[in-house]
Amino acid sequence: MPDIKRILVPVNGTEESTKALKLADTLAQIYNAEIALLLVTYFNENTDDKANEDSWLATPFTGSVAQYSHNVLDNARHYLSANLQISTHNLSGQPKFKILEFAQIYSADIIIMGCRNLSFFDSILKGSVSRYILEKSTCPVIIVK
């Protein structure tokens, strides 16, 4: 039986991400494991104007990154049991690289994440974060559809 003590769940507020959270909750209960929620955004709160909490980037592209990050991570916590040890983390950069970097630093025993169900051609053109993580991760990965 595997020893799972640290579960990494990359989140982004999507339905697929929510499904990953629900599975992580179940496994954390079974193994008495802690969960790290990780949100990776391309920009960070430094792009927000401190006076009015808007981003200096055009609103259709982002809006307030700090507010978005807070909302996604706070909402993700609602899908997890109150008795679990949960930490939240927000990094900026390319998600596929930052998720793997964090998994190493955190010493994750497993990564549980959703996927966007991209077609073969879309995954080639846009790149699939979940596929990249599955191929490059040094720890087990569960992809939830």
Helices and strands as residue ranges (DSSP letters): E 6-10, H 15-31, E 34-41, G 45-47, H 65-77, E 86-92, H 95-106, E 110-114, H 120-126, H 129-136, E 141-144
